[in-house]
Structure formats: structure tokens, C-alpha cells
Amino acid sequence: MKSDVYFLKLDNDQYYIGSTTNIDRRISEHQKGMTKSTRHRRPVRLVFKQTFDNIRQAKIIEYRLKKLKSRKIIERIIENGFINLQLLGL
């Protein structure tokens, strides 16, 4: 099942990285405060989304990006419009 890795820009100027099989539902959950990690950082704005072949691949990429904890890399991905898998060692 196709899955997305996405970045949200939060009201405190931080980024949230996530993955999902249903991007519309997931963004709605964030906007309604149904997600603990973004509940108090609304409004949220989708700033990046990339689709992958399956949720396993999307979760691995999400994990690697979160492990890097690099705003610079996140902003480079947003600017380029895609995730460079080689940068993540994939």
C-alpha cells in the first residue's frame, strides 16, 4: 500500500516528521489536536510530502530522518522537493 513521509511546520517554527497510509486523515488528526505530539503546537501546516511503495519503507525513512535531528537536512529536502535516499544510507 502506498505510504507518505510528510513534514509539518508547527506554530513554534519546529518541524514534525511522520508517515502514514492516509495523508488526508492524518493531517486532519493533527489539525484537530488528536495527535499528542502536535496538539499544543497548532496550527500545523503540511510543507512536504513524498510517496513511497509501502508503509515499511516510509517508516524506515521516517526513523532515519528523526534520528538525524537536523533542521538543515529537513529544509534542504523541502527546498529540493524530494528525499535523497543515499543521504540516509538507503
Backbone as CSV, one residue per row, in Angstrom:
resi,resn,N_x,N_y,N_z,CA_x,CA_y,CA_z,C_x,C_y,C_z
1,MET,0.835,-1.170,0.000,0.000,0.000,0.000,0.888,1.244,0.000
2,LYS,0.619,2.169,-0.902,1.386,3.412,-0.981,1.319,4.148,0.349
3,SER,2.433,4.764,0.729,2.523,5.476,2.005,3.339,6.742,1.827
4,ASP,3.053,7.720,2.660,3.721,9.014,2.568,4.581,9.285,3.788
5,VAL,5.722,9.914,3.542,6.505,10.553,4.588,6.193,12.032,4.437
6,TYR,5.903,12.691,5.561,5.496,14.088,5.478,6.152,14.912,6.577
7,PHE,6.247,16.222,6.305,6.769,17.175,7.281,5.684,18.207,7.537
8,LEU,5.472,18.516,8.796,4.582,19.602,9.187,5.424,20.725,9.775
9,LYS,5.053,21.947,9.475,5.653,23.105,10.145,4.703,23.467,11.277
10,LEU,5.219,23.551,12.489,4.410,23.809,13.673,4.429,25.296,14.021
11,ASP,3.502,25.711,14.872,3.399,27.133,15.205,4.616,27.668,15.956
12,ASN,5.429,26.790,16.533,6.648,27.221,17.229,7.873,27.168,16.316
13,ASP,7.634,27.075,15.005,8.678,27.085,13.972,9.514,25.809,13.946
14,GLN,9.049,24.756,14.599,9.712,23.460,14.527,9.044,22.617,13.444
15,TYR,9.679,21.482,13.133,9.128,20.548,12.158,8.720,19.258,12.852
16,TYR,7.682,18.654,12.326,7.243,17.328,12.758,7.401,16.412,11.559
17,ILE,7.983,15.238,11.746,8.164,14.250,10.684,7.256,13.073,10.985
18,GLY,6.504,12.625,9.977,5.621,11.488,10.178,5.484,10.659,8.916
19,SER,4.782,9.535,9.049,4.476,8.687,7.894,3.078,8.127,8.077
20,THR,2.413,7.850,6.959,1.028,7.398,7.013,0.620,6.756,5.694
21,THR,-0.440,5.967,5.753,-1.032,5.411,4.534,-2.212,6.259,4.067
22,ASN,-2.628,7.239,4.881,-3.759,8.104,4.526,-3.432,9.531,4.961
23,ILE,-2.815,10.286,4.064,-2.308,11.616,4.406,-3.428,12.577,4.788
24,ASP,-4.566,12.535,4.100,-5.660,13.460,4.410,-6.194,13.237,5.826
25,ARG,-6.402,11.981,6.185,-6.888,11.662,7.529,-5.877,12.086,8.584
26,ARG,-4.621,11.804,8.327,-3.578,12.097,9.313,-3.413,13.602,9.534
27,ILE,-3.442,14.384,8.465,-3.330,15.838,8.603,-4.527,16.369,9.385
28,SER,-5.704,15.845,9.100,-6.912,16.236,9.825,-6.765,15.947,11.319
29,GLU,-6.205,14.795,11.651,-5.981,14.450,13.058,-5.043,15.453,13.734
30,HIS,-3.994,15.846,13.019,-3.063,16.838,13.568,-3.784,18.171,13.779
31,GLN,-4.552,18.603,12.792,-5.221,19.898,12.868,-6.298,19.943,13.947
32,LYS,-6.909,18.811,14.238,-7.963,18.751,15.260,-7.414,18.516,16.667
33,GLY,-6.100,18.381,16.796,-5.495,18.174,18.107,-5.582,16.747,18.605
34,MET,-5.755,15.806,17.697,-5.897,14.400,18.065,-4.555,13.673,18.176
35,THR,-3.471,14.382,17.897,-2.136,13.797,17.950,-1.364,14.445,19.093
36,LYS,-0.975,13.657,20.061,-0.350,14.166,21.284,0.864,15.056,20.997
37,SER,1.703,14.638,20.071,2.959,15.356,19.837,2.783,16.714,19.164
38,THR,1.645,16.964,18.513,1.432,18.264,17.863,0.245,19.027,18.445
39,ARG,-0.443,18.445,19.390,-1.672,19.035,19.953,-1.481,20.480,20.413
40,HIS,-0.389,20.760,21.083,-0.165,22.094,21.642,0.732,22.957,20.757
41,ARG,0.890,22.554,19.522,1.746,23.304,18.585,0.976,23.664,17.323
42,ARG,-0.330,23.770,17.456,-1.166,24.105,16.311,-1.231,25.618,16.143
43,PRO,-1.511,26.090,14.926,-1.867,25.286,13.756,-0.638,24.627,13.128
44,VAL,-0.896,23.557,12.413,0.163,22.854,11.689,-0.054,23.071,10.195
45,ARG,1.043,23.041,9.453,0.957,23.247,8.007,1.811,22.195,7.309
46,LEU,1.207,21.493,6.359,1.945,20.499,5.576,2.905,21.235,4.648
47,VAL,4.211,20.953,4.778,5.207,21.633,3.949,5.938,20.677,3.009
48,PHE,5.754,19.366,3.230,6.428,18.392,2.368,5.726,17.055,2.468
49,LYS,5.675,16.366,1.319,5.121,15.014,1.279,5.793,14.265,0.141
50,GLN,6.198,13.025,0.401,6.741,12.160,-0.643,6.150,10.775,-0.468
51,THR,5.710,10.195,-1.574,5.047,8.893,-1.548,6.050,7.779,-1.824
52,PHE,5.898,6.687,-1.071,6.744,5.502,-1.224,5.865,4.280,-1.467
53,ASP,6.488,3.178,-1.850,5.744,1.985,-2.255,4.978,1.305,-1.131
54,ASN,5.494,1.400,0.100,4.825,0.699,1.201,5.126,1.377,2.532
55,ILE,4.355,1.026,3.546,4.496,1.658,4.860,5.824,1.285,5.519
56,ARG,6.323,0.105,5.256,7.611,-0.302,5.851,8.723,0.638,5.407
57,GLN,8.784,0.907,4.109,9.797,1.812,3.577,9.613,3.218,4.161
58,ALA,8.371,3.690,4.219,8.091,5.020,4.761,8.506,5.120,6.229
59,LYS,8.241,4.085,7.015,8.599,4.088,8.441,10.118,4.101,8.633
60,ILE,10.833,3.367,7.794,12.303,3.355,7.873,12.849,4.748,7.579
61,ILE,12.321,5.388,6.548,12.775,6.730,6.182,12.428,7.724,7.285
62,GLU,11.214,7.633,7.825,10.815,8.500,8.947,11.790,8.328,10.118
63,TYR,12.096,7.099,10.470,13.003,6.810,11.584,14.389,7.419,11.339
64,ARG,14.908,7.231,10.130,16.249,7.753,9.815,16.277,9.281,9.897
65,LEU,15.223,9.921,9.373,15.167,11.381,9.420,15.089,11.884,10.860
66,LYS,14.281,11.235,11.672,14.157,11.649,13.074,15.469,11.434,13.825
67,LYS,16.173,10.394,13.490,17.450,10.087,14.139,18.501,11.163,13.829
68,LEU,18.443,11.733,12.627,19.401,12.776,12.242,19.208,14.062,13.040
69,LYS,17.968,14.374,13.390,17.638,15.594,14.146,18.292,16.823,13.532
70,SER,18.166,16.962,12.225,18.835,18.056,11.534,17.833,18.945,10.798
71,ARG,17.654,20.145,11.314,16.779,21.124,10.661,17.316,21.446,9.261
72,LYS,18.634,21.523,9.147,19.270,21.845,7.866,18.899,20.804,6.798
73,ILE,18.947,19.536,7.147,18.596,18.477,6.193,17.112,18.533,5.855
74,ILE,16.266,18.742,6.856,14.824,18.845,6.598,14.543,19.989,5.634
75,GLU,15.150,21.139,5.865,14.913,22.290,4.991,15.493,22.074,3.597
76,ARG,16.583,21.337,3.487,17.139,21.012,2.166,16.182,20.093,1.401
77,ILE,15.590,19.126,2.095,14.616,18.223,1.471,13.414,19.021,0.979
78,ILE,12.908,19.928,1.800,11.763,20.754,1.402,12.119,21.575,0.169
79,GLU,13.293,22.185,0.181,13.743,23.011,-0.941,13.899,22.190,-2.223
80,ASN,14.489,20.995,-2.114,14.716,20.144,-3.286,13.444,19.459,-3.767
81,GLY,12.495,19.227,-2.850,11.236,18.593,-3.223,11.261,17.072,-3.186
82,PHE,12.347,16.490,-2.654,12.416,15.028,-2.554,13.439,14.625,-1.499
83,ILE,13.278,13.399,-0.999,14.209,12.838,-0.025,15.278,12.061,-0.779
84,ASN,16.529,12.431,-0.583,17.654,11.728,-1.190,17.961,10.504,-0.326
85,LEU,17.582,9.334,-0.803,17.742,8.111,-0.015,19.204,7.788,0.264
86,GLN,20.104,8.187,-0.619,21.536,7.954,-0.393,22.026,8.744,0.817
87,LEU,21.455,9.927,1.014,21.808,10.749,2.162,21.475,10.035,3.470
88,LEU,20.435,9.200,3.433,20.006,8.455,4.615,20.658,7.080,4.708
89,GLY,21.516,6.764,3.754,22.177,5.466,3.753,21.280,4.337,3.284
90,LEU,20.317,4.652,2.439,19.385,3.629,1.929,19.624,3.355,0.456
